[in-house]
Amino acid sequence: MISRITNEQFNENIDQFNELLIDNLHWNTSNNDIMIKNNYVKKLPIGNKVYSHTSLEVKGIRLDFTISYHDLYNVPIINVRLYKDHKLILSLLETRDILKIGSAVTSLNTHHLLQDTWVQIHPCETLQQLETHSKSIGLKCQVNPIVEYLCCWFGVYGLSSIFPQITFRPTLYR
């Protein structure tokens, strides 16, 4: 597995990863289904930047998240917004309480592309963690290596790191 990707590689592969993501998000209990309300990939008119946006609903809570590439950290990044009773939750304490945030380091930050306040899973150790992981598993890639990288990244830093009830089991690992 490759240990890092560039913005260009991210842009070229986000559509394929996004399809895998939508097809493979699961709720850990059979009682609740994840309903995808909105999902798209958007290219911004400046700076060769692309991001995916997904809005899902589960148990009466709407969760919006974006996946984009962060040039400062040189890794993908996930930003999350939470809505309860159709009201945007911008309190980090309330967000953590609702999401039952696991091991992820989160903070309220201005989204680096959208310039609005979002909860961000902090990317500061992402590059190092993924490099360590890629060396330890030593797989010979049977699929698109960029998509494999994005799947690995999302498995470590994606929704399940802040919302442990959601799992991501992509078909490329079955």
Phi, psi and omega in degrees: 000142177288157186253352176200158178227165178258170176301318180297317178296319177302309182302319182289339187242357184295326178298313180295316178297318181301319177298315177300318181300309183297323180285345190232018172275134182224150173267136186294338177247152183283351184289332188237131176260146173274125176254118177280117182268328183203142178201127178200163172244134184232136175261127178279149183288349181237149168070017178052047182248137179229145174216155172256146178232130178229138175237122180231159180230136177208134179052040177076005179248132174261133181236117174257139175215149176242150173235125181215175178256131181256115185292330180292316182268347181059040179213162170294157180219146177244135175236144188229143170232141185240137177234131175234129185053042178064017180246129178293130179262114179247013175266121180297323178297313179293320177299314179298322180294317181290316184280345185056051186307130181276237189275354185289143173272119183238156176205160173274122182221162171283125179302129187294342177250322187266346176061031172240164179281127179222158169279130182243134169278116189294131186268011192299329180251008184300310183302312180297316181298317181289325175296317178298315181298315183296326178288325184284329182271329173053037180283147168268121189294126176264351183230184177305118185294333178288317177295321176299316177301313181297323177295316178298312179303312182294325177297328180269315188246007184276205185303323183294341178285339176244339181229079191298347178286343180261131177240157178233112180237082184293147182297338181291346179259003183270000000 
